[in-house]
């Protein structure tokens, strides 16, 4: 009987349209009965919802455009390795953690520091933090290691959307499990980029006035060091300017 009903439902479009039409009519009745409350104060929560949705969509669209810009100017990992071999910089004892949003290429904070200061730590960890769609991530899936050379290692840290990212703690866990070379998380030097967005470029995808809104939000966003729970004495910000 159940099989017959299922087949009848599948091959009878009129029945599908009838059910959907009745549900739509019911929704219209509900909407009509509540629409009169809009002029009595119901417009205010609707306005708040529209503003919040606009802010969230603007931030998401702006970050999507910025990721494309970052990829265009980022140096490839192999290019960095070859650059270090051809023109060896002055090596500093210890381990450096270079924070970035993406798991491809070299964070601009590292290439800028190498270009202007001509120094590089003995060990370099290219750390990218990824927020997953699951509430929490198990300790076994927290760290993904990809060795790039004897001195440079890519580290991907996964956190659930209900978790507060803690980079030093996650790196300490990786050291305990011997996923990365032994180092003291309390003595790491962390590099991150301090991005300044100039919303006057010719980049397509967003209106200029909306770019200004995104640039304002980006300027007032929480710093990466504080968000990832990195002590201020261990972090160095390198200024980077983008035209959007």
C-alpha positions in Angstrom: 0.0 0.0 0.0 2.8 2.4 0.9 4.6 1.6 -2.3 1.4 2.3 -4.3 0.9 5.7 -2.6 4.5 6.6 -3.2 4.3 5.7 -6.9 1.0 7.5 -7.2 2.6 10.6 -5.6 5.6 10.4 -7.9 3.7 10.1 -11.2 0.8 12.4 -10.4 2.0 16.0 -10.7 -1.6 17.3 -10.3 -1.6 15.9 -6.7 1.7 17.6 -6.0 0.5 20.9 -7.3 -2.7 20.6 -5.3 -0.9 20.0 -2.0 1.6 22.8 -2.6 -1.1 25.2 -3.7 -3.1 24.5 -0.5 -0.1 25.0 1.7 0.7 28.3 -0.2 -2.9 29.5 0.3 -2.6 28.7 4.0 0.6 30.7 4.2 -1.1 33.6 2.5 -3.9 33.6 5.0 -1.4 33.6 7.9 0.5 36.4 6.2 -2.6 38.5 5.7 -3.7 38.1 9.3 -0.4 39.2 10.6 0.5 41.9 8.1 -1.7 44.5 9.9 0.7 44.3 12.8 3.5 45.8 10.7 2.2 49.4 11.1 1.6 48.8 14.8 5.3 48.2 15.6 6.0 45.0 13.8 8.2 46.9 11.3 10.9 47.5 13.9 12.1 43.8 14.3 11.8 43.4 10.5 14.0 46.4 10.0 16.6 45.0 12.5 16.6 41.7 10.7 17.2 43.4 7.4 20.1 45.5 8.8 21.7 42.4 10.4 21.3 40.4 7.2 22.8 43.2 5.2 25.8 43.4 7.5 26.4 39.7 7.5 26.1 39.4 3.7 28.3 42.4 3.2 31.0 40.9 5.4 30.7 37.5 3.6 30.9 39.0 0.2 33.8 41.3 1.1 35.8 38.5 2.6 35.2 36.4 -0.6 36.6 39.3 -2.7 39.5 39.7 -0.4 40.4 36.0 -0.6 40.6 36.3 -4.3 42.9 39.4 -4.0 45.1 37.6 -1.4 45.5 34.6 -3.7 46.6 36.8 -6.6 49.4 38.4 -4.6 50.4 35.4 -2.5 53.6 33.6 -3.3 53.5 29.9 -3.9 55.1 27.6 -1.3 57.6 26.1 -3.8 58.6 29.6 -4.8 59.4 30.5 -1.2 61.5 27.4 -0.7 63.5 28.0 -3.9 63.9 31.7 -2.9 65.4 30.7 0.5 67.8 28.3 -1.3 69.0 30.7 -3.9 69.2 33.7 -1.6 69.5 32.4 2.0 68.4 35.0 4.5 69.8 35.5 8.0 68.4 32.7 10.2 67.1 33.4 13.7 67.0 30.7 16.3 63.6 29.5 17.3 60.2 28.8 15.7 58.0 31.3 14.0 54.2 30.9 13.5 52.8 32.8 10.6 49.0 33.1 10.7 46.9 33.2 7.5 43.3 32.6 6.4 44.0 30.1 3.6 45.8 26.8 3.3 47.4 27.6 0.0 50.4 29.8 -0.8 52.5 31.8 1.7 50.9 34.3 4.0 51.8 37.9 3.0 53.1 38.6 6.5 56.0 36.2 5.9 56.9 37.4 2.4 56.8 41.0 3.5 59.0 40.3 6.5 61.4 38.4 4.4 61.6 41.0 1.7 62.2 44.0 4.0 64.1 42.5 7.0 65.9 39.6 5.2 65.6 37.3 8.2 63.9 34.0 8.7 63.5 31.7 11.8 65.1 28.3 11.7 61.7 26.7 11.9 58.5 28.2 10.3 54.9 27.0 10.8 52.4 28.3 8.3 49.3 28.1 10.4 45.8 28.4 8.9 42.7 28.3 11.1 39.6 26.7 9.7 36.1 27.0 11.2 34.1 23.8 10.4 30.4 23.4 10.1 30.3 21.0 13.1 29.9 22.3 16.6 33.1 20.8 17.9 36.2 19.0 16.5 37.8 16.0 18.1 41.4 16.3 19.2 42.4 13.6 16.6 41.1 15.8 13.8 42.2 19.1 15.2 45.6 19.4 13.5 46.5 18.5 9.9 50.3 18.7 9.1 51.8 19.1 5.7 55.6 19.3 5.6 56.9 21.6 2.8 60.6 21.4 3.5 62.9 20.7 6.4 62.4 24.1 7.8 58.8 25.0 6.7 55.7 23.2 7.7 52.0 23.9 6.9 49.7 23.5 9.9 45.9 23.5 9.5 44.0 23.9 12.8 40.3 22.9 12.7 37.8 24.3 15.2 34.0 23.9 15.5 31.8 26.9 15.2 30.9 26.5 18.9 34.6 26.5 20.0 36.9 29.4 20.7 40.0 29.1 18.6 43.1 28.7 20.8 46.2 28.5 18.6 48.9 28.1 21.4 46.9 25.3 23.0 46.4 23.5 19.7 50.1 23.8 18.8 51.1 22.5 22.2 48.8 19.5 21.6 50.6 18.9 18.2 54.0 19.0 20.0 52.8 16.5 22.6 51.7 14.1 19.8 55.0 14.7 18.0 53.2 16.0 14.9 55.5 19.0 14.7 59.0 19.6 16.1 59.4 20.2 19.8 58.9 23.9 20.7 57.7 25.9 23.6 54.3 27.5 22.7 55.1 30.2 25.3 58.2 31.3 23.4 56.9 31.3 19.8 57.0 34.4 17.7 53.7 34.9 15.8 53.4 37.0 12.7 50.1 38.2 11.3 49.1 40.7 8.8 47.4 44.0 9.7 45.3 44.6 6.6 44.2 48.1 5.5 41.5 48.1 2.9 41.3 51.0 0.4 37.8 50.8 -1.1 38.5 52.8 -4.2 39.9 50.1 -6.5 38.2 48.8 -9.6 37.6 45.4 -8.3 34.2 44.2 -9.4 31.6 42.3 -7.4 30.5 45.0 -4.9 29.3 48.6 -5.1 31.7 51.3 -3.9 29.5 52.5 -1.1 29.2 48.9 0.1 33.0 48.5 -0.1 33.3 51.4 2.3 30.9 49.7 4.7 33.0 46.5 4.6 36.3 48.5 5.0 34.8 50.2 8.1 33.8 46.8 9.6 37.2 45.3 8.7 39.0 48.2 10.4 37.0 47.7 13.6 37.1 43.9 13.7 38.8 42.1 16.5 42.6 41.6 16.0 43.7 38.2 15.0 46.0 37.8 18.0 43.2 38.4 20.5 40.8 36.2 18.6 43.2 33.3 18.6 44.3 33.8 22.2 47.9 34.7 21.4 49.7 36.7 24.1 50.4 40.3 22.9 54.1 39.9 23.8 54.5 37.1 21.3 52.7 38.6 18.2 54.1 40.9 15.6 51.7 42.6 13.1 52.9 43.6 9.6 50.9 46.2 7.8 49.6 45.3 4.4 47.4 47.5 2.2 44.9 46.3 -0.4 42.9 48.2 -3.0 39.4 46.7 -3.3 
